[in-house]
Amino acid sequence: MPETASPKVVSDQDALREALEAGTAALVRIAPILSHLLSTPDHSLFSDEIVARIRGMCQHLAWQVLRAQAEAAGQAGREAFAERHGAALAEHFFGSPALLAHCHALAIEWQLTEKLEVQYGIDPVLSPLVQELLADQDSSLASAAMASLTAQARFAQSQRRMELPLSELPGDLFHDLLMGWRAYAGQVRSDAMIRAEAKLREAFDEGATRISLMARVVTAMGSDGLRALDIDRAGTALFVSALAIRSGQSRVDAILSTNHRQTARLSLGLRAAGLDSTDIERQVLRLDPQANPPRGMAGFTVEEARRLLTETPISGTE
């Protein structure tokens, strides 16, 4: 006869499910809160670094498309043109929940990156694991690691300036942003805008984005990708990419699970990614020494953890 779980294990698993649902309810409210904060004319009361960083990224995106438009129109004062219209276009972009979720995740990722550098001395660009992979005998893996290293260096520079290059957007968001630009222009879409959009699309290469390059590294590692789930060795960027890919989550969800109030989601994600309960507890406490790692993780199979994450999506943040 099949073994039945003890009442204690069942109770722990029920508690974990409740914690996951409570954490998800909090995450679902992120997008509308961000929309409100970013659209408030007087944001002096909202000086939080995360909100400022999201605003900066959206403004940088707006200025980039406006510069492209001015260049296509043959205007000499591209910066002045972007300056005049940038704030209004950025305000329009604030209305995209998907774009806000992506920028928010990047801001959280960078905040965690800086925190780990200060607390544990983990380099924000060159982690110990990436350094090892650069010398890997598999030339394709070593090449992917080098490309991801270069991309991470660009990301660090951009985040310090509160910027986000158009070329680093995921393909669907890149398309949505250009559609948002069209909607903003309405019926007055000029020939210069049409030419600028065509040029931007032609130059875009999603495979060259940092997120794609990180995913390529994790995929190339194969079963050895479990090594990327040690944040001390992998660093934040590779860790969250490995967590997302191996657990079947979006990268946005994986990043949000590192928040100190999302211990249940992080634990389940790590279990779904293949870690055992001991390693899960170690990673959770490394990210938040004050956390209470949930009990009962050993009672979940990898497939059960994946299913529970799938059944409790963060629908408001995608």
C-alpha positions in Angstrom: 0.0 0.0 0.0 1.3 3.5 -0.7 2.7 5.5 2.2 0.6 8.3 3.5 2.1 11.6 4.6 2.1 12.2 8.4 -0.3 14.8 9.8 2.7 17.0 10.7 4.0 17.0 7.1 0.5 17.7 5.8 0.1 20.6 8.2 3.5 22.1 7.2 2.5 21.9 3.5 -0.9 23.5 4.2 0.9 26.3 6.0 3.3 26.7 3.0 0.4 27.0 0.6 -1.3 29.6 2.8 2.0 31.6 2.9 2.3 31.4 -0.9 -1.2 32.6 -1.4 -0.7 35.5 1.0 2.6 36.5 -0.7 1.0 36.3 -4.1 -1.9 38.6 -3.0 0.7 41.2 -2.1 2.6 40.9 -5.4 -0.6 41.2 -7.4 -1.0 44.8 -6.1 2.4 45.9 -7.3 1.4 47.1 -10.8 -1.5 49.4 -9.8 0.5 50.9 -6.9 3.4 51.6 -9.3 1.1 53.2 -11.8 -0.3 55.5 -9.1 3.1 56.5 -7.8 4.6 57.2 -11.2 1.6 59.2 -12.5 1.4 61.5 -9.4 2.6 65.0 -10.5 4.0 65.7 -7.1 6.1 62.7 -6.2 8.1 64.4 -3.4 6.5 62.0 -0.9 7.6 59.0 -2.9 11.3 59.3 -2.9 11.9 55.6 -2.8 14.9 54.5 -4.8 12.9 51.8 -6.6 10.3 54.2 -7.9 12.9 56.7 -8.9 14.8 54.0 -10.8 11.7 52.8 -12.7 10.8 56.4 -13.6 14.4 56.9 -14.9 14.2 53.8 -17.0 10.9 54.7 -18.6 12.2 58.2 -19.3 15.3 56.8 -20.9 13.2 54.6 -23.1 11.1 57.5 -24.2 14.1 59.7 -25.0 15.6 56.9 -27.1 12.6 56.6 -29.5 12.4 60.4 -29.7 16.0 60.7 -30.6 15.5 58.1 -33.3 12.5 60.1 -34.6 14.5 63.4 -34.6 17.3 61.7 -36.5 14.9 60.2 -39.1 13.5 63.7 -39.6 16.9 65.2 -40.1 16.7 67.5 -37.1 19.9 68.8 -35.7 18.7 69.2 -32.1 17.9 65.6 -31.3 18.5 66.1 -27.5 16.4 69.2 -27.4 13.6 67.4 -29.2 13.8 64.5 -26.7 13.9 67.0 -23.9 10.7 68.7 -25.1 8.6 65.6 -25.6 10.3 63.0 -23.3 8.3 63.6 -20.1 4.9 63.3 -21.8 5.9 60.1 -23.7 7.4 58.5 -20.5 4.1 59.3 -18.8 2.3 57.4 -21.5 4.6 54.4 -21.0 3.7 54.4 -17.3 0.4 53.1 -18.4 1.9 49.7 -19.5 1.7 47.2 -16.6 4.0 44.8 -18.4 6.7 47.5 -18.9 6.4 48.6 -15.3 6.7 45.0 -14.1 9.8 44.5 -16.1 11.4 47.8 -14.9 10.4 47.0 -11.4 12.0 43.6 -11.6 15.3 45.1 -12.9 15.3 47.6 -10.1 14.8 44.9 -7.5 17.5 42.8 -9.1 20.0 45.7 -9.0 19.1 46.5 -5.4 19.8 42.9 -4.5 23.0 42.9 -6.5 24.3 46.0 -4.6 23.1 44.5 -1.2 25.1 41.3 -1.8 28.2 43.2 -2.8 28.1 45.3 0.4 27.2 42.3 2.7 29.2 39.5 1.2 31.6 41.1 -1.3 30.0 39.4 -4.4 31.1 41.3 -7.4 28.1 42.8 -9.3 29.6 41.8 -12.7 32.1 39.0 -12.4 30.9 36.3 -10.0 33.0 33.2 -9.0 30.9 30.9 -11.2 31.1 33.1 -14.2 34.8 33.3 -13.8 35.0 29.5 -13.7 32.8 29.2 -16.8 35.0 31.6 -18.8 37.7 28.9 -18.6 35.4 25.9 -19.3 36.6 23.3 -21.8 33.3 23.6 -23.6 34.0 26.5 -25.9 30.4 27.3 -26.5 29.7 27.6 -22.8 32.8 29.7 -22.3 31.7 32.0 -25.1 28.2 32.3 -23.7 29.7 33.2 -20.3 31.9 35.9 -21.9 29.0 37.4 -23.7 26.9 37.4 -20.5 29.7 39.0 -18.6 29.9 41.9 -21.1 26.1 42.3 -21.0 26.1 42.3 -17.1 28.8 45.0 -17.2 26.5 47.1 -19.4 23.6 46.4 -17.1 25.5 47.6 -14.1 26.5 50.9 -15.9 22.9 51.4 -17.0 21.4 50.8 -13.6 23.8 53.2 -12.0 22.5 55.9 -14.4 18.9 54.7 -13.9 18.7 53.9 -17.6 17.4 51.0 -19.8 18.6 50.7 -23.4 15.9 49.8 -25.9 18.1 47.0 -27.1 17.8 45.2 -23.7 14.1 44.9 -23.7 12.5 41.4 -24.2 11.1 41.1 -27.7 7.4 41.3 -26.7 8.0 44.4 -24.6 10.1 46.0 -27.4 7.1 45.5 -29.7 4.6 46.7 -27.1 6.6 49.9 -26.4 6.7 50.8 -30.1 3.0 50.2 -30.3 2.6 52.4 -27.3 4.6 55.1 -29.1 2.2 54.7 -32.1 -0.8 55.1 -29.8 0.7 58.1 -28.2 1.2 59.8 -31.6 -2.4 58.9 -32.7 -3.4 60.2 -36.1 -0.4 62.6 -36.4 2.1 59.8 -36.9 4.7 61.3 -39.3 6.9 59.8 -42.0 9.9 60.3 -39.7 8.2 58.2 -37.0 7.6 55.4 -39.5 11.2 55.5 -40.7 12.5 55.6 -37.1 10.4 52.6 -36.1 11.5 50.6 -39.0 15.2 51.3 -38.2 14.7 50.4 -34.6 13.1 47.1 -35.5 15.8 46.3 -38.0 18.5 46.9 -35.4 16.8 45.0 -32.6 18.3 41.5 -31.7 16.6 39.8 -28.8 19.2 37.1 -28.7 21.8 39.7 -27.8 20.0 40.9 -24.7 21.4 40.3 -21.3 18.5 38.2 -20.3 18.8 36.0 -23.4 22.5 35.6 -22.8 22.0 34.6 -19.2 19.5 32.0 -20.3 21.9 30.7 -22.8 24.5 30.1 -20.1 22.1 28.3 -17.9 20.9 26.1 -20.7 24.4 25.3 -21.9 25.3 24.2 -18.3 22.6 21.4 -18.6 22.3 19.4 -15.4 25.3 21.3 -14.0 23.0 24.3 -13.9 22.2 23.5 -10.2 25.5 25.3 -9.5 23.9 28.5 -10.6 21.4 28.2 -7.7 24.1 29.1 -5.2 23.8 32.9 -5.1 27.3 33.3 -3.4 29.0 31.7 -6.4 26.6 32.6 -9.2 25.8 36.2 -8.4 22.3 37.7 -8.6 21.8 37.8 -12.4 22.8 34.2 -13.1 21.0 33.0 -9.9 17.6 34.5 -10.9 18.0 33.3 -14.5 18.7 29.8 -13.3 15.8 29.9 -10.8 13.4 31.1 -13.5 14.4 28.6 -16.2 14.7 25.5 -13.9 11.5 26.2 -12.0 9.4 27.1 -15.0 8.7 30.7 -13.8 9.1 34.0 -15.6 12.2 35.9 -14.7 10.1 38.7 -13.2 8.4 36.2 -10.8 11.8 34.7 -9.9 13.2 38.1 -9.0 10.1 39.1 -7.0 10.4 35.9 -5.0 13.7 37.2 -3.5 11.8 39.8 -1.6 11.9 39.1 2.2 8.1 38.6 2.3 8.1 36.0 -0.4 10.0 33.2 1.4 7.3 30.6 0.5 7.5 31.4 -3.2 11.3 31.4 -3.2 11.5 28.1 -1.3 9.0 26.5 -3.7 10.9 27.9 -6.7 14.2 26.5 -5.5 12.5 23.1 -4.9 11.0 23.2 -8.4 14.4 24.0 -9.7 15.9 20.9 -8.1 17.4 21.8 -4.7 16.9 19.7 -1.6 15.5 21.1 1.6 18.9 21.7 3.2 20.2 23.8 0.2 16.9 25.6 0.0 17.2 26.7 3.6 20.8 27.8 3.0 19.8 30.0 0.0 16.8 31.5 1.7 18.9 32.5 4.8 21.6 33.8 2.6 19.2 36.2 0.9 17.5 37.1 4.2 19.2 36.0 7.5 16.0 36.9 9.4 13.7 34.7 7.3 11.8 31.7 8.6 12.3 29.0 5.9 9.0 27.1 5.6 8.8 23.6 6.9 7.7 20.6 4.9 9.7 21.3 1.8 11.1 17.8 1.8 7.5 16.6 1.4 7.2 18.2 -2.0 8.5 16.6 -5.2 10.0 18.8 -7.9 6.8 18.3 -10.0 4.5 19.2 -7.0 6.4 22.4 -6.4 6.2 23.4 -10.0 2.5 22.6 -10.1 1.8 24.7 -6.9 3.7 27.7 -8.4 1.7 27.3 -11.6 -1.6 27.3 -9.7 -0.6 30.5 -7.8 0.5 32.9 -10.6 1.4 36.5 -10.0 -1.2 37.6 -12.5 -0.9 41.3 -11.7 2.8 41.6 -12.4 3.2 40.2 -15.8 
